[in-house]
Amino acid sequence: MVEQMFVNLPVKNLKRTMKFWQALGFRFNKEFTDEKAASLVLGKNAYAMLVTEKFFKGFLTKKRIVDTRKAIESITALEVGSRGEVDALVKKAKKAGAKMGKPYDYGYMYGQALEDLDGHAWEFFYMNLNGYRKWRKQQKK
């Protein structure tokens, strides 16, 4: 079992990126934050390491960094505690400069995807697990 999760993402301007996430109400672990990288606390044991492109290029790979204006690398989905929390985060993200996707509502799951200032794709969603289980059961019939 994994004890913690760290997603490493290259960013063009670390200070600007940190301000974006702070505007959404997130905090950084100062112990693992410096001028080259910032540890964004996503949850109890989930973090995104926001790493300057120059520092990121020195990691395990010599591949070029994806140009997120032209291609997508992944969508990082973050479950929150309520539909209201999804709406509040999306509103803050839009105000902070995010590009917004369209909201969706499947009844048991509600959310919206967005691109941050560096073009990384994120999704905030809320899922009613009991509603999902009922939906799954109906799909099997």
N, C-alpha and C positions, 0 to 999 in steps of 0.2 A: 504494500500500500504506500502511496505517496504521502509524505508528511506535509509538504508545502508545494506550492506551484509558483514558478516564476516564468513569465512570458517576457522575452527580451525583444524590444522594438527599437529600431533606429529612429532618431528624431533629428530634424534640421536645427532647431533652436530650443535647447533644453529649458531655458528660463521661460520662454513663451509657452511651451508645452506644460510646464509645471503650473503656470498661472491658469491655463485652461482647466486643468483637473481640479485645482483649488477652487475655481469658480463653481464647479459642480459639487463641492463640499467634501472632496476627498483629501486625504493627508498623505504625507511622505514619511518614510522611516528615515530619520536623519542619520542614523548609524550607517546606512548604506547609500547615502546621497552625497555627491560631491560635484565638481564642475564637469565631469564626464558622464555621470549617470545619476538617475534619481529612482528611488524605490517607491513606487506608487502602491499604497496599501489598498487593495481591492476588497479584502475580507479577512477573516481570522487567519487563514493560512494561504492566501492568494495575493500575489504581487505582480505588477508589471514593472520591469526594469526598463526605464526610458533612457536610452543610451545615445549619446551623440554619434552621428554617422562615422566620424573618424575613428572613434574608439570601437564602435561596433564592427568595423572592417577588420580589426585585429583579432576577432574571435575565431572560432573553429574553421570558418569557411572563407574562401577567397572569391566566392561568387559575388556578383554585383548586387547591390541593394535594389529591391523592387521599386520602380517609380510608381507610387500609389496613385498618381494622376492617370496612369494608363493601365494598370493591372492591380489585381487584388491578391493579397498574400493569404489572408484568412479573415474570419469574422470571430471576434472574441465576444462570446455571449455571457452576460452577467445577470444572474437572477437576483431580483430584489424582493422585498417583503410584501408589496402591494401594487395595485394598478396606479394608485395615487403617487407612489414613489417613482414608478416609471415616468408618469407625466411630469413630475417635478424635475427629475434628472434631465429629461428631454428638453424641457423648457430652459433650464440652465445651460445645457449644451448649445442649444440654438443661440441663446444670448451671447455665449462665449465664442461663437464663430463656427460651430460645427455645421457640416452639410447634412441635411436631414433626409432619411428615407421615409417611406410611408408607414404609418402605424398599421398594425394588424390586430385582429381580435378573433380568435378561434373559439371563443366561449370559455374554454379551460385555460387558454394561454393568451396573454396580451403583451404587446411590446412594440418597440420601434428600433430600427437600426440607424446608425449615423456614422459619419466620417469625422475624425478629430482633425486638428490643424495640420497634421502630417499625412493625412489621408488614410490612416489606419481605420479599419472597419470595426465598430463596436455595436453591440445590441444590448439594450436593457430590456428585460422581460420579467413578467410575473406569471407563475403557473400555479393553478389550483390542481394539486396532484390528484385529489379525489375526482374532480371533473375530468381530468385526463384519463384516469382509469376507467371511468364510465364510458367515455368516448371510445377508448381502445376496445372495450368489451363489445360495444355496438358494432365496431368495424369488423370484428371477427365473425359476426353472425351472417 
